[in-house]
Amino acid sequence: MSRRSAGFVGAWAEMQRQHQRQVEAEARRRREEARQARAYQRHATQEYRQYRQAEARRRTEELDAQVA
């Protein structure tokens, strides 16, 4: 392989490595965004469940007070 073609191949290989790093960084970013979205959804679901339980307790106490 001539010196000129070796330089070209080296430059091409470096461009390929940079591209691969960019692809991997994008995949990591997307996975992190998905993880955060799932965590947010879990938190929102938990908050809603707690709200519904508190409302049920309040209504039960209210009905108990009316009956008593």
N, C-alpha and C positions, 0 to 999 in steps of 0.2 A: 504494500500500500504506500502510495507516495505521501510525502509530507503534507501536500495540499489537501488530499482527500482525507488524511487522518485528522486534520484540523476541522474539516467540514463535518466529518462523522462525530468528532468530539462536541462540536457546537450543536449538532442535531441531537445528540444524546443528552446534552445539558438542557436543551429546550424540552425534550420529552420528560426529563426528570422534573423540571419546573412545572410543566403541565400536570403531571401526576400529583405533585404536591398540592397544586391548586384544586384539583378534583377531590383529593382526600380532605383538604381543609373545608371545602364546600360540603362534603358529606358529613363531616364532624359538626359543622354549624347547623345543618338541617337536623341531625340527630339531637343536638342540644335544644333546638327550638321545639322539637316534638316532645322531648322530655319535659321541658318547661310547660308546654301546653297541657300535657297529661297531669302534671303536678297541680296546675291551676284548676283543672277540671275536678280533680279529686278534692281539692280544698273547697271549691264552690259547692260540690255535692255534699260534703261534710257539713258546711255551714247551713245549707238548706235543710238537711236532715235535722240538725240541732234546732233550727227555727221551728220546724214542724212539730218536733217533740215538745218544745216549750209551749207552743200554741195548744197542743193537745192537753198538756197538763193544766194550762190556764183554763181551757174550756171545761175540763173535768172538775176543777176546783169550783168554777162558777156554777156548774150544774149541781154539784154537791151542796153548795151554799144555798141554792134555790130550793132543793129538796129538804134540807135540814130545817 
